[in-house]
Amino acid sequence: MSDERQPHPDFWRGRSVFLTGHTGFVGGWLAFWLARMGARTVGYSLPPPTEPSFFEAVGLNGLVPWTQADIRDRKQLARAVASAQPQILLHLAAQPLVRVAFHEAYSTFMTNVVGTLNVLEAARTVDSLKAIVVFTTDKVYAEAGRPRRFQEDDPLGGKEPYALSKASAEFVVNAYRHSQFMRERPDLPLMTVRAGNIIGGGDWALDRLVPDAVRAFQSKQPLLLRMPQAIRPWQFVLDAVGGLLLLAEAACSDPHKYSGAWNFGPAEPASATVADVADALVRHWGCGASWQAAAKADFPETKDLEIDSSKAVAHLGWRPKCPLSTATAQTIAWYRSFCASKDMREVTAEQIDVYAGNQGRRSVANLP
């Protein structure tokens, strides 16, 4: 791992953060890292979406006070944000699964589009806010008709409900950035983070490569792959979360420079096929793990997807630290530790400390 710029614990220590979706996989890692740095985080989310879950594995319920509620509940959300009086709002709550969106399109659009609209409405009158970050996905871009690495100013779109719901959320954010917030809060930066195909320990969602692999390997069955040669911008969860934290820090110091959309993906030319990732997972798991091709999905999927993160590299000093070999090794190590009934709060804290170069190391026992 290289010594690139990392989130600064002194910035986050004691800072008030409102975080939606902290019971999910990426939101859980974000909440834990914030607790590790001493932030005063308040969560807002539905219960953990899976059993087991990252939230339960690391005991986040004891680290982050939170409201159990739906972001589609506009009044409840507005009360929670107003009560918390946060300095930074991080919005990660969403319906994040492509297959679920294909079969439950209406609820996906309501959660991902109207939910985002509710977050922005709740934030409009909170004077304490210094920055808002909305987490979307790398799948918001309209198909280009030819292979390319998408940049932030490329056209948005989507041919299936998940991608289009997230692209629509981006349109909502952009409209509020240039209308309501420009008129009412011109110095409040409003950013979107486009990242996806994130791997790391603690994800148990259905129909995602890593949790599907772990379930298959545990049951001594081959992992079934729908599109082994599909290319995706795979990245380690701490690369994505670290980029989001860096962006929020920077925006507080220069709101006009950093407001807008940001890609966070692997370094060029590190995008890999599904088969490449599966091979790495098989290698790190060992014990007879294997994969094989299966029937294609019953919903449309993009064959190749790559994103350009040069904006974040140039303007934030961010770079992905974990190559695919490290990301898959760390991911399997986390699941192996969980299967061995180890203290997952300790395991998770150690992965964060190693990633961050031991900046802001604190005793796990002393986490709030």
C-alpha positions in Angstrom: 0.0 0.0 0.0 1.3 3.4 -1.0 1.5 6.5 1.2 -1.2 8.6 -0.5 -3.2 11.2 1.2 -5.6 9.8 3.8 -8.6 11.2 5.9 -7.2 13.2 8.8 -8.4 12.2 12.2 -7.9 15.7 13.6 -10.5 17.0 11.2 -13.1 14.4 12.1 -12.5 14.2 15.9 -15.5 15.7 17.6 -17.2 16.7 14.3 -20.9 16.2 14.0 -21.9 13.9 11.1 -25.3 12.7 10.0 -25.0 9.4 8.1 -27.9 7.7 6.3 -27.6 4.0 5.4 -25.0 3.1 8.1 -26.5 -0.4 8.6 -25.5 -1.3 5.1 -22.1 -2.7 3.9 -20.4 0.5 2.6 -22.2 2.7 5.1 -21.1 0.4 7.9 -17.4 0.7 7.0 -17.8 4.5 6.8 -19.6 4.6 10.2 -16.9 2.5 11.8 -14.0 4.6 10.4 -15.7 7.7 11.6 -16.1 6.2 15.1 -12.4 5.2 14.9 -11.5 8.9 14.3 -13.7 10.2 17.1 -16.5 11.8 15.0 -19.9 12.4 16.6 -21.9 10.4 14.1 -25.7 10.1 14.2 -27.2 7.4 11.9 -30.5 7.1 10.1 -31.4 3.8 8.5 -33.6 0.8 8.2 -32.5 -2.3 10.1 -29.5 -4.2 8.7 -30.6 -5.7 5.3 -29.0 -9.1 5.8 -28.3 -11.7 8.4 -25.4 -11.8 9.2 -24.4 -8.1 8.6 -21.4 -5.9 9.0 -23.4 -3.8 11.4 -23.9 -6.6 13.8 -20.5 -8.2 13.3 -18.6 -5.1 14.5 -21.2 -4.0 17.0 -22.1 -0.7 15.4 -25.2 -0.4 17.4 -23.1 0.4 20.4 -20.9 2.9 18.5 -23.4 5.1 16.6 -26.7 6.5 18.0 -29.3 6.2 15.3 -32.9 6.5 14.2 -34.5 3.4 12.7 -36.5 4.9 9.9 -37.0 5.1 6.1 -35.6 7.9 4.0 -38.9 7.9 2.2 -40.5 9.3 5.4 -39.9 13.0 4.7 -41.1 14.3 8.0 -39.2 11.8 10.2 -36.1 12.4 8.2 -36.4 16.2 8.5 -36.9 15.9 12.3 -33.8 13.7 12.6 -31.5 16.0 10.6 -32.8 19.1 12.4 -32.3 17.4 15.8 -28.7 16.3 15.0 -27.6 19.7 13.7 -24.7 18.1 11.8 -21.8 19.8 10.2 -21.5 17.2 7.5 -24.3 15.1 5.9 -23.3 11.8 4.2 -26.2 10.1 2.3 -25.7 6.4 1.6 -29.1 5.0 2.2 -30.4 3.3 -1.0 -31.8 0.2 -2.6 -28.4 -0.9 -4.0 -29.1 -4.2 -5.9 -29.5 -4.4 -9.7 -31.6 -7.6 -9.6 -33.9 -6.3 -6.9 -34.4 -3.1 -8.8 -35.4 -5.1 -11.9 -38.1 -6.9 -10.0 -39.1 -4.0 -7.7 -38.7 -1.0 -9.8 -41.2 1.2 -8.1 -39.8 0.9 -4.6 -36.3 1.3 -6.0 -37.1 4.6 -7.7 -39.0 5.8 -4.6 -36.0 5.0 -2.3 -33.2 6.2 -4.6 -34.8 9.2 -6.1 -37.5 10.4 -3.7 -35.3 9.4 -0.8 -32.5 11.6 -2.1 -35.0 14.4 -2.6 -36.1 14.1 1.0 -32.5 14.3 2.2 -31.9 17.5 0.3 -35.1 19.0 1.5 -34.2 18.1 5.1 -30.8 19.7 4.7 -32.0 23.1 3.3 -32.7 24.8 6.5 -30.0 23.3 8.7 -27.6 26.2 9.3 -24.9 24.0 10.9 -24.2 22.1 7.7 -20.8 22.7 6.0 -20.9 19.9 3.4 -23.2 17.3 1.9 -22.1 14.2 0.0 -24.5 11.9 -1.8 -23.2 8.4 -2.7 -24.5 7.1 -6.0 -22.8 4.6 -8.3 -20.5 4.1 -11.2 -23.5 2.8 -13.2 -25.0 6.2 -13.7 -23.5 6.8 -17.1 -25.3 6.3 -20.4 -23.9 3.6 -22.5 -21.4 5.1 -24.9 -21.6 2.5 -27.7 -17.9 1.8 -27.4 -15.5 0.9 -24.6 -14.3 4.0 -22.7 -13.5 5.2 -19.2 -16.4 7.4 -18.1 -15.6 10.9 -16.8 -17.8 13.0 -14.6 -19.1 15.3 -17.4 -20.2 12.3 -19.6 -24.0 11.9 -20.2 -26.0 10.1 -17.5 -28.6 7.5 -18.1 -29.4 3.8 -17.7 -31.3 0.9 -19.4 -32.4 -0.8 -16.2 -34.1 0.5 -13.1 -31.2 0.5 -10.7 -28.8 2.5 -13.0 -31.6 4.9 -14.0 -32.7 5.4 -10.4 -29.2 6.4 -9.5 -28.8 8.6 -12.6 -32.1 10.3 -11.6 -30.8 10.9 -8.1 -27.8 12.6 -9.7 -30.1 14.8 -11.8 -32.0 15.7 -8.6 -28.8 16.7 -6.8 -27.6 18.8 -9.8 -30.9 20.6 -9.9 -30.8 21.5 -6.2 -27.2 22.5 -6.5 -28.0 25.0 -9.2 -31.3 26.2 -7.9 -32.4 25.9 -4.2 -28.9 25.6 -2.8 -27.4 28.2 -5.1 -30.1 30.7 -4.0 -30.4 29.8 -0.3 -27.0 28.3 0.6 -24.4 29.3 -2.0 -21.5 28.4 0.3 -22.8 24.9 1.1 -21.0 22.4 -1.2 -23.1 19.5 -2.6 -21.2 16.6 -4.0 -22.0 13.2 -5.5 -19.6 10.2 -5.3 -19.8 7.7 -8.1 -18.2 4.5 -7.0 -19.3 0.9 -7.4 -18.2 -2.8 -7.6 -16.8 -2.3 -4.1 -15.4 -5.4 -2.3 -14.5 -5.9 1.3 -15.5 -7.9 4.4 -19.0 -7.9 5.8 -21.1 -7.8 2.6 -23.7 -10.5 2.6 -26.1 -9.2 0.0 -27.5 -11.6 -2.6 -26.3 -11.5 -6.2 -23.0 -9.8 -5.5 -19.8 -11.5 -6.4 -17.9 -11.6 -3.1 -20.8 -12.7 -0.8 -21.9 -15.2 -3.4 -18.4 -16.6 -3.5 -18.1 -16.9 0.3 -21.5 -18.7 0.5 -20.4 -21.1 -2.3 -17.0 -21.8 -0.8 -18.4 -22.4 2.6 -20.9 -24.9 1.2 -18.1 -26.6 -0.9 -19.9 -25.6 -4.1 -18.5 -23.9 -7.2 -19.2 -20.2 -7.5 -21.5 -19.6 -10.5 -20.6 -16.6 -12.7 -23.2 -15.1 -15.2 -20.7 -13.0 -17.2 -17.1 -14.1 -16.4 -15.6 -11.8 -19.0 -17.5 -8.7 -18.0 -15.2 -5.8 -17.0 -16.0 -3.8 -13.9 -14.1 -1.1 -11.9 -13.4 -3.2 -8.8 -12.1 -1.5 -5.7 -11.5 -2.1 -2.0 -14.1 -0.7 0.3 -11.6 1.5 2.1 -10.5 3.1 -1.1 -14.0 4.2 -1.8 -14.8 5.3 1.8 -11.4 7.0 2.1 -12.2 9.0 -1.1 -15.6 10.1 0.2 -14.0 11.3 3.5 -11.3 13.2 1.8 -13.8 14.9 -0.4 -15.9 16.0 2.6 -12.8 17.4 4.3 -11.7 19.3 1.2 -15.2 20.7 0.6 -15.3 22.2 4.0 -12.2 24.3 3.3 -13.1 25.3 -0.3 -16.8 24.7 -1.0 -16.9 26.2 -4.5 -13.9 24.2 -5.8 -15.2 20.8 -4.7 -19.0 21.0 -5.2 -20.0 18.6 -8.0 -19.6 15.0 -9.1 -16.6 12.8 -8.4 -15.5 9.4 -9.6 -13.7 7.0 -7.3 -12.4 3.8 -9.0 -9.4 1.7 -9.6 -6.1 3.0 -11.0 -5.6 2.7 -14.7 -5.5 0.1 -16.1 -6.7 -1.9 -13.1 -10.3 -2.7 -14.1 -10.6 -6.4 -14.2 -13.0 -9.1 -15.4 -15.4 -11.0 -13.1 -13.3 -14.1 -13.8 -10.1 -12.2 -12.6 -11.7 -11.4 -9.3 -13.2 -14.9 -8.9 -9.7 -16.4 -9.6 -8.2 -14.2 -6.8 -11.0 -15.1 -4.4 -10.5 -18.8 -5.1 -6.7 -18.5 -4.6 -7.0 -16.7 -1.3 -9.8 -19.0 0.0 -8.1 -22.2 -1.0 -9.6 -25.4 0.4 -11.0 -26.6 -3.0 -12.8 -23.3 -3.9 -13.7 -23.0 -7.5 -16.0 -21.3 -10.0 -17.8 -22.1 -13.2 -19.8 -20.2 -15.8 -23.6 -20.2 -15.4 -26.6 -19.1 -17.3 -26.8 -15.3 -17.9 -29.0 -13.2 -15.8 -32.7 -12.6 -16.6 -32.1 -8.8 -16.6 -29.9 -6.5 -18.8 -26.3 -6.1 -17.7 -23.5 -3.9 -19.1 -20.6 -6.0 -20.4 -17.9 -3.4 -19.9 -17.8 -0.6 -17.3 -14.8 1.6 -16.5 -14.5 5.0 -14.9 -11.9 7.7 -14.9 -10.8 8.9 -11.5 -8.2 11.4 -12.6 -10.2 14.4 -11.2 -9.9 12.9 -7.7 -6.3 12.2 -8.2 -5.5 15.7 -9.5 -7.7 17.8 -7.1 -7.9 15.7 -3.9 -4.5 13.9 -3.9 -6.5 10.7 -3.7 -5.3 7.4 -5.2 -6.6 3.9 -4.8 -4.1 2.2 -2.4 -5.2 -1.4 -2.8 -4.5 -3.3 -6.0 -6.9 -6.2 -6.7 -4.6 -8.7 -5.1 -4.5 -6.8 -1.8 -8.2 -6.1 -1.9 -9.2 -9.7 -2.4 -6.7 -10.9 0.2 -8.0 -8.4 2.8 -11.6 -9.3 1.9 -11.1 -13.1 2.3 -9.1 -12.5 5.5 -12.1 -10.6 7.0 -14.5 -13.4 6.2 -12.1 -16.1 7.4 -11.9 -14.2 10.7 -15.6 -14.0 11.0 -16.0 -17.7 10.3 -13.4 -18.3 13.1 -15.5 -16.3 15.6 -12.8 -13.7 16.0 -13.5 -10.2 17.5 -14.6 -8.5 14.3 -14.3 -5.0 15.8 -10.6 -5.7 16.3 -10.2 -7.2 12.9 -11.9 -4.3 11.2 -10.0 -1.7 13.2 -6.8 -3.3 12.3 -7.6 -3.3 8.5 -8.4 0.4 8.8 -5.3 1.2 10.8 -3.1 -0.6 8.3 -4.8 1.1 5.4 -4.5 4.5 6.9 -0.9 4.1 8.0 -1.9 3.9 11.7 -3.0 7.5 11.7 -5.3 8.2 14.7 -4.9 4.7 16.2 -7.2 4.4 19.2 -7.9 1.5 21.5 -11.0 -0.4 20.3 -12.1 -0.6 23.9 -12.2 3.2 24.0 -14.4 3.7 21.0 -17.4 5.8 21.9 
